Amino acid sequence: MGHTITTIPEKEILGAALEVCLNHRDEFEALLGNEDKAEVALECLSWMVEEAEETEKTAKR
């Protein structure tokens, strides 16, 4: 029995990752070692989501 491959937009993947990190912030901070690193990482993820959204909009034009 074969598997169906589904394409998931980058913005959905990054958005889900950001949501999980925000919802489990204490664990995320523990993984990165401190609150400052977690804050920078969350900001980077946020920018990546925005960039993926812009890329998607541009591709649709």
C-alpha positions as CSV (number, residue, x, y, z in Angstrom):
1,M,0.0,0.0,0.0
2,G,1.5,3.4,-1.1
3,H,1.6,6.6,0.8
4,T,0.2,9.9,-0.5
5,I,2.7,12.7,-0.3
6,T,1.1,16.0,0.8
7,T,2.8,19.3,0.2
8,I,2.5,21.5,3.3
9,P,3.2,25.2,2.8
10,E,6.3,26.5,4.5
11,K,4.3,29.2,6.4
12,E,2.1,26.5,7.9
13,I,5.1,24.5,9.1
14,L,6.8,27.5,10.5
15,G,3.6,28.9,12.0
16,A,2.9,25.5,13.8
17,A,6.5,25.5,15.1
18,L,6.1,29.0,16.4
19,E,2.8,28.2,18.1
20,V,4.2,25.1,19.8
21,C,7.2,27.1,21.1
22,L,5.0,29.9,22.4
23,N,2.6,27.4,24.1
24,H,5.5,25.5,25.7
25,R,7.8,28.5,26.4
26,D,9.4,27.1,29.6
27,E,10.5,23.9,27.8
28,F,11.7,25.9,24.8
29,E,13.8,28.2,27.1
30,A,15.2,25.1,28.8
31,L,16.2,23.6,25.5
32,L,18.0,26.8,24.4
33,G,19.5,27.4,27.8
34,N,18.0,30.8,28.7
35,E,15.2,33.3,28.2
36,D,17.3,35.6,26.0
37,K,18.1,32.9,23.5
38,A,14.5,31.8,23.4
39,E,13.3,35.4,22.8
40,V,15.7,35.7,19.9
41,A,14.7,32.3,18.5
42,L,11.0,33.2,18.7
43,E,11.6,36.5,16.9
44,C,13.5,34.7,14.2
45,L,10.7,32.2,13.8
46,S,8.2,35.0,13.6
47,W,10.2,36.7,10.8
48,M,10.5,33.4,9.0
49,V,6.7,33.0,9.1
50,E,6.3,36.6,7.7
51,E,8.8,35.9,5.0
52,A,7.1,32.7,4.0
53,E,3.7,34.5,3.8
54,E,5.3,37.2,1.6
55,T,6.8,34.6,-0.6
56,E,3.5,32.9,-1.0
57,K,1.7,36.2,-1.8
58,T,4.4,37.0,-4.4
59,A,4.1,33.6,-6.0
60,K,0.3,34.0,-6.4
61,R,0.7,37.2,-8.3
